[in-house]
Amino acid sequence: MSAERKKLVKKLDKVFGDYIKERDGNKCVICNMPKEAVRIDPGHLITRASFATRWDEENCFAQCRGCNLTHEYRPEIMTNWFIQKFGQKKYELLYIKSRKPPKFSEQDLKYMIDYYKDKLKHLRGEE
């Protein structure tokens, strides 16, 4: 991966994560702890190592650090939460999508950075 691409991925991770946390009210979707009480992270249902779903809004949710770390060792907690909230079919479709090879150009990454910056501004009422 080129240095420029790494920089774009890092920038997209940051703005996407900020958007996810804001979208979910800056509280953990699993235990409902707010950002005032704990650190909130963007937690991925399917590992972010899968670039096909790394920046997929259906795969990422605000989680406190504890729930996010627990997910690594007990993924069934978040998987069950997701299935109860969105259904088995949605989970299966997301899983299938995660197995497809991603094809994001540097231009795609730049577009997604701008897209999530705009969505974040809209959520925060900064337009």
C-alpha positions in Angstrom: 0.0 0.0 0.0 1.4 3.4 -1.0 2.0 6.1 1.6 -0.7 8.2 0.1 -3.2 5.4 0.2 -2.3 4.7 3.9 -2.9 8.3 4.7 -6.3 8.3 3.0 -7.3 5.1 4.8 -6.4 6.6 8.1 -8.3 9.8 7.3 -11.3 7.9 6.2 -11.2 5.7 9.3 -11.2 8.8 11.5 -14.1 10.7 9.8 -16.2 7.5 9.4 -15.7 6.6 13.0 -16.6 10.1 14.1 -19.8 9.9 12.0 -20.7 6.5 13.4 -20.3 7.7 17.0 -22.4 10.8 16.3 -25.0 8.8 14.4 -25.5 6.5 17.4 -25.7 9.4 19.9 -22.2 9.0 21.3 -23.3 6.0 23.4 -22.6 2.3 23.3 -25.3 0.4 21.4 -24.7 -2.6 23.6 -24.6 -1.3 27.2 -25.9 2.3 26.5 -23.0 4.0 28.4 -22.5 7.6 27.1 -19.3 9.2 26.0 -19.3 11.2 29.2 -18.7 8.0 31.2 -16.5 5.9 28.9 -14.5 6.1 25.7 -16.7 5.4 22.7 -15.2 3.7 19.7 -16.5 2.7 16.3 -17.1 -1.0 16.7 -17.3 -3.3 13.7 -19.6 -6.3 13.7 -17.4 -7.9 11.0 -13.8 -7.1 11.5 -12.5 -3.9 9.8 -9.8 -6.1 8.3 -12.4 -6.8 5.7 -12.1 -3.7 3.5 -15.4 -4.6 1.7 -17.4 -3.7 4.9 -14.9 -1.6 6.8 -16.7 1.7 6.0 -20.2 0.1 5.7 -22.7 1.9 7.9 -24.5 -1.4 8.5 -21.4 -3.0 9.9 -20.2 -0.4 12.4 -21.8 0.9 15.6 -20.8 3.1 18.5 -19.4 0.9 21.3 -17.7 1.6 24.6 -14.1 0.4 24.8 -15.2 -2.5 27.1 -17.9 -3.8 24.8 -15.7 -3.3 21.7 -12.8 -5.3 23.3 -15.3 -8.0 24.5 -16.5 -8.4 20.9 -13.0 -9.7 20.0 -13.3 -12.6 22.4 -17.1 -13.0 22.5 -18.4 -12.0 19.1 -21.7 -13.7 19.7 -22.8 -10.8 21.9 -22.7 -8.2 19.2 -23.8 -10.7 16.5 -26.9 -11.6 18.6 -27.6 -7.9 19.2 -27.4 -7.2 15.4 -29.6 -10.1 14.5 -32.2 -9.1 17.0 -32.2 -5.5 15.8 -31.9 -6.1 12.0 -32.6 -9.8 11.4 -30.8 -12.9 10.3 -31.1 -12.1 6.6 -29.4 -8.7 7.0 -26.6 -10.4 8.9 -26.1 -13.0 6.2 -26.0 -10.4 3.4 -23.5 -8.3 5.3 -21.3 -11.4 5.9 -21.4 -12.3 2.2 -20.5 -8.7 1.3 -17.5 -8.9 3.7 -16.1 -11.8 1.7 -15.9 -10.0 -1.6 -12.6 -8.4 -2.5 -12.9 -4.6 -2.2 -12.0 -2.4 -5.1 -11.5 1.1 -3.7 -9.3 3.5 -5.7 -7.6 6.4 -4.1 -10.3 8.6 -5.7 -13.0 6.4 -4.1 -11.4 6.9 -0.7 -11.2 10.7 -1.2 -14.9 10.7 -2.2 -15.9 8.7 0.9 -13.9 11.1 3.2 -15.8 14.0 1.8 -19.1 12.1 1.9 -18.7 11.3 5.6 -17.5 14.8 6.5 -20.7 16.1 5.0 -22.9 13.6 6.8 -21.2 14.4 10.1 -21.7 18.1 9.6 -25.4 17.5 8.8 -25.8 15.4 12.0 -24.1 18.1 14.1 -26.2 20.8 12.4 -23.2 22.6 11.0 -24.5 23.1 7.5 
